[in-house]
Amino acid sequence: MDNPYKYVGLPLTPLMAQELILELFTGQTVHKQEMTDIVESTHLERGGNPPRSKQNPITRSLTLLKEMGLAENPMQGVWFIPSDITKGAENA
């Protein structure tokens, strides 16, 4: 049976993490550590490998998503991924 996950065997990168964050957390407010744990475990469960970089790919992903208007950081350590992501995408 073929695995439909397109990142099988690849280490988790910020761009992969962005996709997972949007897939798993749209419309939710989540603590960054919980988000990190879920994104990393989901990537591994789907056949991906752990990140190679010492920098947390989730941190970079959230920074990029915020710059694109696809994530908000209402307080330290807490992130909100809006349901209406088309609004942010239009501004990017």
Backbone hydrogen bonds, N-H to C=O, Kabsch-Sander energy under -0.5 kcal/mol:
donor,donor_aa,acceptor,acceptor_aa,energy
8,V,5,Y,-1.1
9,G,47,G,-3.1
10,L,7,Y,-1.9
12,L,49,N,-1.4
17,A,13,T,-2.6
18,Q,14,P,-2.3
19,E,15,L,-1.7
20,L,16,M,-2.1
21,I,17,A,-3.0
22,L,18,Q,-2.5
23,E,19,E,-2.2
24,L,20,L,-3.1
25,F,21,I,-2.5
26,T,22,L,-0.8
27,G,81,I,-3.7
28,Q,25,F,-2.2
28,Q,81,I,-0.6
30,V,28,Q,-0.5
30,V,79,W,-3.2
32,K,77,G,-2.7
35,M,31,H,-2.3
36,T,32,K,-3.0
37,D,33,Q,-2.5
38,I,34,E,-2.4
39,V,35,M,-2.9
40,E,36,T,-2.6
41,S,37,D,-2.3
42,T,38,I,-2.6
43,H,39,V,-2.4
44,L,40,E,-2.2
45,E,41,S,-2.8
46,R,42,T,-1.9
47,G,44,L,-1.4
48,G,43,H,-2.9
49,N,10,L,-2.9
60,R,56,N,-1.5
61,S,57,P,-2.3
62,L,58,I,-2.8
63,T,59,T,-2.0
64,L,60,R,-2.4
65,L,61,S,-2.9
66,K,62,L,-2.5
67,E,63,T,-2.1
68,M,64,L,-1.6
69,G,66,K,-1.3
70,L,65,L,-3.2
71,A,65,L,-0.7
72,E,80,F,-2.9
75,M,78,V,-0.8
78,V,75,M,-2.4
79,W,30,V,-3.0
80,F,72,E,-3.0
81,I,28,Q,-2.4
85,I,83,S,-1.7
87,K,84,D,-0.8
88,G,84,D,-0.7
89,A,85,I,-2.0
90,E,86,T,-1.9
91,N,87,K,-0.9
92,A,88,G,-0.8
